[in-house]
Amino acid sequence: MAVSVGMRLLCTRRAFASALASAELVNMSVYFMTCRSASNSILLYHHYTTVPSSPSSTPSQQLSNPPNPPPREHHPSQSVTSVVEQTNGRVVTVYTHFAPPCHSTFRRFMDSEESRNVLHGVLAWKEAAVSWAWIPEAAFSALLPPAPPLVGSPWWLLKDTTGNNFLYSDRYAPPAPSGHVEELLFRLLSLFHPQPFLQSRYGPRGAVAVVRAIDGPVLDVCFRVHAEYQLNTPPRRSLWFTPAAFLGCVTVSMSDGHVHSLTLHVPTAWTLNLDLEWLIGPEETRDVEVTVTHLPRMSLSTSPDTPDTPVTEHAWSQEVSVEEVYGLLEKEMYRFLQVEYHNFTTAYQLGSELGRPIHVVVAWGALGSQAC
């Protein structure tokens, strides 16, 4: 049985995925599917993952203010205004949980005076900006779906507003949020660090949501956000902190806007779930250092003891699993993942059974991760 390796893909996953998410996405996707059809080959993608332990953090408390259905535009239902009115000024208490990357990750860069100075931003970040905060319940109406709510039908909460323009790394102040979705996401992500950027430097950018479950007026909405942080301020050079993704779930009532629960977390199952890039000189294309590592924990929830992944005991009238909707969100962000991939063992077995060659795609890290 023939096994062919795609040697053209000698690049980082970020460059690979960014190219696919750009103007060349359709052509590249067609190329993959055409190869599969023309040669009757099985597309393969494989990466190694481990699940390290996640140390808990205890910061001191502070107070702070089938095939996928086509995506829908985010036009909130007419009931959103009434939902906001029904909240009557109620607030949601949100708790943060944060454990920084291991400092040994940066040991090999400490011989450089330029890197030592720039890495101050991550080495000094030991806990979330605040340990808990109150957020108006009405703010979460921004996550309500277009009417009528449909289980398993994704829509874009926040689209790419950059026009595929190149975003320079030498930036420090995040743009002011515009609109209810940006305001909510910016507020949530600012609980960890005060400089979140909702439009990341590399695509795919934005945020996607999907209704996971319905029971009358109560919805469970899952969403995925691609965002990153600038950890430094002048005169230090820029240091970018890019998690694999932020995955969230909120259970909310459309009748009165009550938020039953909320979780938002960076997935930790991947060994490499955090990218750090920093400048050590004035030339962005030349004076840049990069490392990819593991972030033990970065999450928030409506309970100080709630696990990162949502656990619900609600008796839903319609629902799909959390794993399935996270897969839908991933495929909506990375359209090339709509092609079926297999690990090596499964691909070899299928190739033997069907008498087809295997096409191997080799990449560094997980394809569905902004960190690799």
C-alpha positions as CSV (number, residue, x, y, z in Angstrom):
1,M,0.0,0.0,0.0
2,A,1.4,3.4,-1.0
3,V,1.9,6.1,1.5
4,S,2.6,9.6,0.2
5,V,3.8,12.4,2.4
6,G,2.8,16.0,1.5
7,M,6.3,17.5,1.6
8,R,4.9,20.8,0.3
9,L,3.7,21.6,3.8
10,L,7.1,22.4,5.2
11,C,5.8,25.3,7.3
12,T,4.2,26.0,10.7
13,R,0.6,25.1,11.2
14,R,-0.2,28.8,11.7
15,A,1.1,29.7,8.3
16,F,-0.6,26.7,6.8
17,A,-4.0,27.5,8.4
18,S,-3.6,31.2,7.8
19,A,-3.2,30.6,4.1
20,L,-6.2,28.3,4.0
21,A,-8.3,30.8,5.8
22,S,-7.3,33.6,3.4
23,A,-8.2,34.1,-0.2
24,E,-6.6,30.8,-1.1
25,L,-8.9,28.8,1.2
26,V,-11.4,27.6,-1.4
27,N,-8.7,26.5,-3.9
28,M,-6.7,24.7,-1.2
29,S,-9.8,22.9,0.1
30,V,-10.8,21.9,-3.5
31,Y,-7.2,20.7,-4.0
32,F,-7.4,18.4,-1.0
33,M,-10.8,17.1,-2.0
34,T,-9.7,16.7,-5.6
35,C,-6.7,14.7,-4.6
36,R,-8.9,12.5,-2.5
37,S,-11.3,12.0,-5.3
38,A,-8.8,11.6,-8.2
39,S,-6.5,9.2,-6.4
40,N,-9.0,7.6,-4.1
41,S,-6.7,8.4,-1.3
42,I,-7.5,8.9,2.4
43,L,-6.4,12.2,3.9
44,L,-4.4,11.8,7.0
45,Y,-3.6,14.1,9.8
46,H,-1.9,13.0,13.0
47,H,-0.4,14.8,16.0
48,Y,0.6,13.7,19.5
49,T,-1.2,15.0,22.5
50,T,-0.9,14.5,26.2
51,V,-2.9,15.8,29.1
52,P,-0.7,17.3,31.8
53,S,-2.0,18.1,35.2
54,S,-3.6,21.5,35.7
55,P,-2.4,23.2,38.9
56,S,-5.0,25.4,40.6
57,S,-4.4,29.0,41.3
58,T,-5.8,30.9,44.2
59,P,-5.3,34.7,43.5
60,S,-6.4,37.1,46.2
61,Q,-9.9,38.4,45.7
62,Q,-10.4,41.8,44.1
63,L,-13.4,43.6,42.8
64,S,-13.7,44.8,39.2
65,N,-16.2,46.6,37.6
66,P,-24.1,15.5,9.7
67,P,-22.6,18.1,7.2
68,N,-22.5,21.4,8.9
69,P,-25.5,23.7,8.2
70,P,-24.6,26.9,6.5
71,P,-23.6,29.7,9.0
72,R,-26.1,32.4,9.6
73,E,-25.6,36.1,10.0
74,H,-25.9,37.3,13.6
75,H,-29.1,39.3,13.6
76,P,-30.3,39.0,17.2
77,S,-34.0,38.1,17.6
78,Q,-36.5,40.9,18.2
79,S,-36.9,39.5,21.8
80,V,-33.4,40.6,22.7
81,T,-34.6,44.1,23.7
82,S,-37.3,42.6,26.0
83,V,-34.7,40.2,27.4
84,V,-32.5,43.1,28.4
85,E,-35.5,44.9,30.0
86,Q,-36.4,41.7,32.0
87,T,-32.9,41.5,33.7
88,N,-33.8,44.3,36.0
89,G,-30.2,45.2,36.7
90,R,-29.2,41.7,37.8
91,V,-25.5,40.9,37.7
92,V,-23.5,37.7,37.2
93,T,-20.5,36.9,39.4
94,V,-17.7,35.6,37.3
95,Y,-14.6,33.9,38.8
96,T,-11.2,33.6,37.1
97,H,-8.7,30.7,37.2
98,F,-5.2,31.2,35.9
99,A,-1.9,29.3,36.1
100,P,1.0,30.8,34.1
101,P,3.2,28.8,31.7
102,C,6.3,27.2,33.4
103,H,9.2,29.6,33.5
104,S,11.6,26.8,32.4
105,T,10.0,27.3,28.9
106,F,12.0,30.6,28.6
107,R,15.3,29.4,30.0
108,R,17.0,29.1,26.6
109,F,16.2,32.7,25.8
110,M,17.5,34.2,29.0
111,D,21.1,34.5,27.7
112,S,19.8,37.3,25.5
113,E,19.5,40.7,27.2
114,E,16.9,41.7,24.6
115,S,14.7,38.7,25.3
116,R,15.1,39.0,29.1
117,N,13.8,42.5,28.9
118,V,10.9,41.7,26.7
119,L,9.9,38.5,28.6
120,H,9.3,40.5,31.7
121,G,5.6,40.7,30.6
122,V,5.0,37.0,30.9
123,L,7.4,36.2,33.7
124,A,5.7,38.8,35.9
125,W,2.2,37.6,35.1
126,K,1.4,35.2,37.9
127,E,-2.3,35.6,38.4
128,A,-5.4,37.0,36.6
129,A,-5.9,40.7,36.7
130,V,-8.9,40.2,39.0
131,S,-10.1,37.0,40.8
132,W,-13.8,37.8,40.4
133,A,-16.0,40.4,38.9
134,W,-19.7,41.4,38.5
135,I,-21.0,41.6,34.9
136,P,-24.5,42.8,34.1
137,E,-26.8,39.9,33.2
138,A,-28.1,42.0,30.3
139,A,-24.7,42.0,28.6
140,F,-25.0,38.3,27.8
141,S,-28.0,39.0,25.5
142,A,-25.2,39.6,22.9
143,L,-24.7,35.8,22.8
144,L,-28.4,35.1,21.9
145,P,-28.8,33.5,18.4
146,P,-30.7,34.7,15.4
147,A,-34.4,33.8,15.6
148,P,-35.5,31.1,15.7
149,P,-32.8,29.3,17.6
150,L,-31.7,26.1,15.9
151,V,-29.6,23.4,17.6
152,G,-26.3,22.8,15.7
153,S,-26.6,25.8,13.4
154,P,-23.5,28.0,13.8
155,W,-23.5,31.8,13.3
156,W,-20.7,34.4,13.5
157,L,-20.7,36.5,16.7
158,L,-17.7,38.5,15.6
159,K,-16.4,38.6,12.0
160,D,-13.0,39.4,10.7
161,T,-13.0,43.2,10.4
162,T,-9.4,43.5,9.2
163,G,-10.1,43.1,5.5
164,N,-7.2,40.5,5.5
165,N,-4.8,43.3,6.0
166,F,-1.4,42.5,7.7
167,L,-1.5,43.4,11.4
168,Y,1.9,44.6,12.7
169,S,3.2,43.3,16.0
170,D,4.4,46.7,17.3
171,R,1.0,47.6,18.9
172,Y,0.2,48.0,22.5
173,A,-3.3,49.5,23.1
174,P,-6.3,47.4,22.0
175,P,-8.9,49.1,19.9
176,A,-12.0,50.2,21.8
177,P,-14.7,47.6,21.6
178,S,-17.6,48.4,19.3
179,G,-21.0,46.8,19.7
180,H,-22.5,44.5,22.3
181,V,-20.6,41.4,21.3
182,E,-17.2,43.1,21.4
183,E,-18.0,44.8,24.6
184,L,-18.9,41.6,26.4
185,L,-16.0,39.6,25.0
186,F,-13.5,42.4,25.8
187,R,-14.9,42.6,29.3
188,L,-14.6,38.9,29.9
189,L,-11.0,38.6,28.5
190,S,-9.9,41.7,30.4
191,L,-10.5,39.8,33.6
192,F,-7.3,38.0,32.9
193,H,-5.2,40.8,31.5
194,P,-6.0,44.4,30.6
195,Q,-4.7,44.3,27.0
196,P,-6.8,41.7,25.0
197,F,-7.0,42.1,21.2
198,L,-10.3,40.6,19.7
199,Q,-8.9,40.7,16.2
200,S,-5.8,38.5,16.3
201,R,-2.8,39.0,14.1
202,Y,-3.3,35.7,12.3
203,G,-6.5,34.2,10.9
204,P,-9.0,32.8,11.2
205,R,-10.2,35.8,13.3
206,G,-13.4,36.5,15.2
207,A,-15.9,34.4,17.2
208,V,-18.5,31.8,16.3
209,A,-21.4,30.4,18.3
210,V,-23.9,27.6,18.1
211,V,-26.9,26.5,20.2
212,R,-26.1,23.3,21.8
213,A,-29.4,22.6,23.6
214,I,-32.9,24.0,24.0
215,D,-35.6,23.5,26.7
216,G,-38.4,26.0,26.1
217,P,-37.0,29.5,26.6
218,V,-33.7,28.2,28.1
219,L,-30.7,27.8,25.7
220,D,-27.2,26.4,26.1
221,V,-25.0,28.4,23.7
222,C,-21.4,27.4,23.0
223,F,-18.9,29.7,21.4
224,R,-15.3,29.9,20.2
225,V,-13.2,33.1,20.3
226,H,-9.8,33.7,18.7
227,A,-8.1,36.5,20.6
228,E,-4.6,37.3,21.9
229,Y,-2.9,39.6,24.4
230,Q,-0.2,42.2,24.3
231,L,1.7,41.7,27.6
232,N,4.1,44.7,27.4
233,T,3.9,48.4,27.4
234,P,6.5,50.9,26.1
235,P,9.4,51.2,26.3
236,R,9.6,47.4,26.3
237,R,9.2,45.8,22.9
238,S,6.0,43.9,22.1
239,L,5.2,40.4,23.5
240,W,2.2,38.6,22.1
241,F,0.4,35.9,24.1
242,T,-1.8,33.7,21.8
243,P,-3.8,30.8,23.3
244,A,-5.0,28.0,21.1
245,A,-8.6,29.3,21.5
246,F,-11.2,30.3,24.0
247,L,-14.1,27.9,24.3
248,G,-17.2,28.9,26.1
249,C,-20.7,27.8,27.1
250,V,-23.5,30.0,28.6
251,T,-26.9,28.7,29.7
252,V,-29.3,31.6,29.4
253,S,-33.1,32.1,29.4
254,M,-34.6,34.0,26.4
255,S,-37.7,34.9,28.5
256,D,-36.0,36.9,31.2
257,G,-32.3,37.0,30.4
258,H,-31.3,35.0,33.5
259,V,-27.8,33.5,33.1
260,H,-27.8,30.0,34.7
261,S,-24.1,29.3,34.2
262,L,-21.1,30.4,32.2
263,T,-17.7,28.8,31.4
264,L,-14.9,30.1,29.2
265,H,-11.5,28.3,29.0
266,V,-8.4,27.7,26.9
267,P,-8.3,23.9,26.1
268,T,-5.5,22.2,27.9
269,A,-5.6,18.7,26.4
270,W,-3.0,19.7,23.8
271,T,0.6,19.8,24.8
272,L,1.1,22.9,22.8
273,N,-1.7,25.4,23.5
274,L,0.1,28.7,23.8
275,D,2.2,30.7,21.3
276,L,4.5,33.5,22.5
277,E,6.1,35.9,20.0
278,W,8.2,38.9,20.8
279,L,10.4,41.5,19.1
280,I,14.1,41.9,20.0
281,G,14.8,44.6,17.5
282,P,13.0,47.1,15.2
283,E,12.6,44.8,12.1
284,E,9.5,42.7,12.5
285,T,10.4,40.2,9.8
286,R,13.9,39.6,11.2
287,D,14.0,40.5,14.9
288,V,11.4,38.1,16.2
289,E,11.6,35.2,18.7
290,V,8.9,32.5,19.0
291,T,8.2,29.7,21.4
292,V,5.2,27.4,21.6
293,T,4.4,25.9,25.0
294,H,1.7,24.6,27.4
295,L,-0.6,26.9,29.4
296,P,-1.8,24.9,32.4
297,R,-5.0,26.9,33.0
298,M,-6.8,30.0,31.9
299,S,-10.6,29.9,32.5
300,L,-13.5,31.7,34.1
301,S,-16.9,30.5,35.3
302,T,-19.9,31.5,37.4
303,S,-18.6,29.3,40.3
304,P,-15.3,29.4,42.0
305,D,-15.1,25.6,41.8
306,T,-16.7,24.9,38.4
307,P,-14.5,22.8,36.1
308,D,-13.4,24.4,32.8
309,T,-15.6,22.2,30.7
310,P,-19.3,22.7,31.2
311,V,-21.2,20.0,33.2
312,T,-25.0,20.2,32.9
313,E,-27.7,18.1,34.4
314,H,-30.6,20.0,32.7
315,A,-33.2,17.9,31.0
316,W,-33.1,19.3,27.5
317,S,-35.8,18.8,24.9
318,Q,-33.2,19.0,22.1
319,E,-29.4,18.7,22.5
320,V,-26.1,17.6,21.0
321,S,-23.0,16.9,23.0
322,V,-20.5,19.5,23.9
323,E,-17.8,17.7,22.0
324,E,-19.9,17.7,18.9
325,V,-20.6,21.5,19.0
326,Y,-17.0,22.3,19.7
327,G,-16.2,20.3,16.6
328,L,-18.8,22.3,14.6
329,L,-17.2,25.6,15.8
330,E,-13.8,24.4,14.9
331,K,-14.9,23.4,11.4
332,E,-16.6,26.7,10.9
333,M,-13.4,28.5,11.9
334,Y,-11.1,26.2,9.9
335,R,-13.0,25.2,6.8
336,F,-10.3,22.7,5.7
337,L,-11.2,20.6,8.7
338,Q,-14.5,19.8,7.0
339,V,-12.5,17.2,5.1
340,E,-12.4,14.0,7.2
341,Y,-9.0,13.3,8.8
342,H,-7.8,10.1,10.5
343,N,-4.8,9.3,12.8
344,F,-2.2,7.0,11.3
345,T,-3.5,3.8,12.8
346,T,-7.1,4.3,11.5
347,A,-5.9,5.6,8.1
348,Y,-3.6,2.5,7.7
349,Q,-6.5,0.2,8.6
350,L,-9.0,1.9,6.2
351,G,-6.4,2.0,3.4
352,S,-5.8,-1.7,3.8
353,E,-9.5,-2.5,3.8
354,L,-10.4,-0.3,0.9
355,G,-7.2,-0.9,-1.1
356,R,-6.5,2.9,-1.3
357,P,-3.2,4.8,-0.8
358,I,-2.7,7.1,2.2
359,H,-2.0,10.8,1.7
360,V,-0.1,12.0,4.8
361,V,-0.2,15.7,5.9
362,V,2.5,16.5,8.4
363,A,2.1,19.6,10.6
364,W,3.5,20.9,13.8
365,G,0.8,20.8,16.5
366,A,-3.0,20.6,16.2
367,L,-4.6,22.0,13.1
368,G,-7.4,23.5,15.1
369,S,-5.2,25.6,17.3
370,Q,-4.2,29.2,17.0
371,A,-1.1,28.5,19.0
372,C,0.7,26.2,16.5
